[in-house]
Amino acid sequence: MTKPLAVSAWVLLGLLVGGADAIAQDIEPRAYSNAPIGVNFLAAGYARTDGGLSTDGSLPLTDINLRTDSAVLGMAHVLEIGGQSAKIDLIAPYTRLSGDAKLDGDPIDRNVDGFADPKVRLSVNLYGAPALTLRDFANYRQDLIVGVSLQASLPVGQYDDDRLVNIGTNRWAFRPEVGVSKASGRWTLELAAGATVYTDNDNFYGGKRREQDPIYSMQGHLIYSFHNGWWASGDATYFEGGRTTIDGVHKNDQQKNWRGGLTLAIPIDRLNSVKLYASNGVSARTGNEFDLYGVAWQYRWGAGL
């Protein structure tokens, strides 16, 4: 069996909802794994969420019942930085959102579709993931990897300041993160910690100014690699913070949320793989009572594959 390379681009397809805080809620196993220099990845997938998804924690909404259907296209390229492997990736989701909620006790509904904010990220491994050719990578065995990344969310998605619920966010978001991955036999334990910081939205719901504190997040993954190239992961993430201020008025909307999930990756052949994943809100203070299901296909090329 050819050594699987489905290790670097699945992170393109983490959490595919269009909400303002989605970047802080990503569940991404194998975010800091190694891959041969020069390999390219193309990923396409579909994800669905159902339930109490709050696209914006500062909104005075209750009894939220929203559904999103997202089609996602992502690309990644593996390169060398400082003798270690690095990766640059881009993800562009198109989302259809529908459902209802209550605004100050009055029922409202929303049906809209459009592009969510695209995300671009640079990930750099600092230790344990040397830059290797495809030939040399065949003999590589992971031990301890330490890496860092910076992801940016671009405010170009669908947004209407006359509506409370939108797919895009009309602001920038940046998430620096540090991650550690330790392999032992067929098991791999991964831990990552990050913080998502936001610029202000100066055109929030009728021209108001919306500010948001950073959201701090931690995630962990316990991964098992099977003999046939399949791998499975049990995933968990915790995120806290994100209190908002609207025109100088502080809101009581700080987040303290847990999510748990499962991931299964299935190699089809040397160039193609499929991934199935699901997660739900284990514990939530605000806007996390939703279920997420997704499927993705990945194609890879370059570096002599």
N, C-alpha and C positions, 0 to 999 in steps of 0.2 A: 504494500500500500504506500503510495506517495505521501510524503510528510505533508499534512494539511497546512495551508496558508491562510485559512479563514480566521485570521487572528487580528487583523488591523482595521477592517472597514465596517465590521458589524457595529462599531460604536457610532457610525453615521445614523443608525436607525434606533436610537434609544427611546426617548419619549416623544411622540409625534403629535402631541396636542398643540393647539395654537395659543394657549394661554400665556399671560404675561409672565408667569413665574415658571414656565415649563423648563427653561434652561437650568433652573436650580433643582429640578426634580428628576433629572436624567438617571436612568439605571443602565450602566454601561460595563458589562463584563469584558475583560481583555482589552481595556483601553490602553494599557502600557506594555503590550506584548511586542515581540520582535518580528521582523519580516525582512526579506531580502531587499537590498537597495535597488531602486528602479521599478519595483512592482507597482502597478496601478490597480485600483479597485473601482468598479461601478456597481452601485447597489440601488435596487428599486424595491419598494415595499408598500404595504397597506396596513394601516392601524386604525382601530376603532376604540373609542371611549364611550362609556355609558354611566350616567349617574350624577353625583353632586360635584361636578367639575366647575370650579369658579375660575373664569378666565381672568379675573382681576379681584384680588382679595379686598380691595378698598371699596367695592361696590356694596350698597345697602340691599343686597339680595338675600332672600331666604327661599326655602323649598326649591332649591335648584335641581333641575332635571334636564341636563343637556347631553346631546350625542354629537360626537365628531367622527367623521370619516376622512382619513388623510391618505393621500397618495404622495409618496416621497421618492425623490431622486437624489442620490448622493455620489460623490466621487472623492477618491483619496489617492495620494501619491507618497511613496516612501522614499526618503532621501537621507543623506548623511550630514550630520552636524557635530563637529568636534569628535569624530571617530565613533560616534554612537548613531543608532538609527533614529530617525525622526519622521514625522508624518504631517502633511497638510491635508485637510479635508474640508469639503463644502457640502451642505445639505440644504435642499430647497423643497419644503412641503406645500402641497395644495390641499386645502381643508374645506369640507362642507360641515357647517355647524347648524344644529336645529334643536329646539326644545323650549322649555318654559321655566319661569321662576316667579317670585313675588317681589315687587318693589314697594317697600313700605306697606305691605299687606295687600297690594293690588296686583292681580295676575298680569304678566307680560309674556310675550313669546318672541322668538327670534329665529329666522331662517336666512342664512347667508353663506356664500362660498367665495373663496379667493385664496391667494397665496398668503401663507403665514410668513413671519419674518425668517429669512434665510440665516444660516449660521456658518461661520468659517472658524477653523481652529488650527493652531500649530501645536503639536505635541513633540516633545524632545525627551528622549531617554538619556539620563545622566550617568547611569551605571548599570552594567549587566546585560546590555542589549547592543553588542558591537555591530558596526556597519559591516555587512557581509554580502558577498555575491550569492547568487542562487546556488552555485556549486558548493561554496563553503557553508551555506546555511543548512545543508543536508546533515552536517555533523554537529550542528549547534544544539545544545541542551540547556534549557533555562535553569538558573538557580535563583538569584535575587535580582530584581530589576527595580530601579528607582527612576521616576520620570516626573516631568512637569508639563503643563499645558496652559494655553490661553485661548479661550473661545469668545467670539464676539457675535452678538445677534444684531442684525442690521434692520433698522426701522422702515422697511419698505413694503410690509404686508398690508392686507386689506384693513382699512381703518376709517370709521365714520364718527366724528366727534358728537354727532347728534344721537348716537345710540350707545347704550351702556355696555352691550356685549359685542366684542369684535374679535376678529381672528388675529390681526396684527396689534402692535403695542404702541406705535408712534414714539418710540424712544430706543436708545441704545442700551444694551446690556453686555457686561463683560464678566467672564468667570475665569480667574486663575485657579489652578488646582495642582496638587502634588499627589502622586500615587506610588504605591509600593506593591510589587507582585512577587510572591515567594512560591517556588515550585518544589514539591517533594513527591517523587514518583509520579503517579498519575493525578495527584491532587495539586491544585494551585489555590493559594489564598491571596486575595487582592483587597487592599484598603486604599481609599482615596479621600482627601479632604479639600474643600474649596470654598470660595465665597463669590457670590454673584452681586455685582454692583450695577446700579442703574443711573442713567441720566434722567433728568426731569421730563415729564410730558407737559408741554406748555399749551396743549390744546385738548384737554381732557374734558369730555362731556359738557359741551357748551362753552368752551374757552377757559376752563379752570386750569390751575397749575397743580399737577400731581407729582409728589416726591415720594421716594420709597427708600427705606433703610436697606442695607445689604442683607442677603439671605445666606446663612452659613450652612454648609451641607457636608455630610459624611456618608460614604457608601462602602459596602463590603460584599464580596463575592466568594463563594466556595465552589470551585470548578473541578469537575472530574472528566478526564480525557479517556475515551474508550479505545480499544484496540483497533476498531475499524475506522478511526478518524473522527467519529462523532465526539461531541463534548456537551456537557450539561452543566448548568450553573444555578445555584440558589442565591438570590440577590436580595439585598435590603438597603434602604437609604433613609436617612433622617435629615430634615432640614428645618431651620429655625431662624426667625427674624422677619424682615420684610414689612415692618410697620409703615403705614403710609400717612402722608399729610396732604390734605386738599385745601389749597388756598390758605395755608397756615394753620389749619385745624387738624390736630392729630386724631387718627382713627384707632379704634380698639380692634385691630386686625392682625396682630402679630401671629406668625405661624409657628406651630410646633407639631410637625407631621411626620409620621412613619409610613413608608411603603415597602411592600415585600413582593417578590416576583420569582419567576422561573424562566430559564432560557435553554433552548435546545438547538444546537447547530448540526447540520447534516451535510457532509460533503457528497456531491453528486459525481463529480469527476475532478480531474486536475485543475480545471478552470472555473467550475461552478459549485456553488453551495446554496443551501436554503437554511433559514433560521425561523424558528417559532418562539414567541415570547408572550408573557402575560404578567400583569402586576395588579395589585389593588391596594387601597388605603387601609393599613392595619390600624392606625390611630390618627385622628385628625382634629385640629383645632379650627382650621378654616380651609374650605375648598379642596378637600382631598378625598372625598367619599365617592370615588369613581373607579370603575374597572377598565383596564386597558388590555387589548388583545392585538397581536400583530403577526404578520408573516413577511419575510423579505427574501429576495434572491440576490446573490452576489456573483459577479463575474470579474475575473482578474486576468491581467495580461502584462507583458513587458518583462524585462530582466532575463530574457531567455526562456520563459515558460513555454 
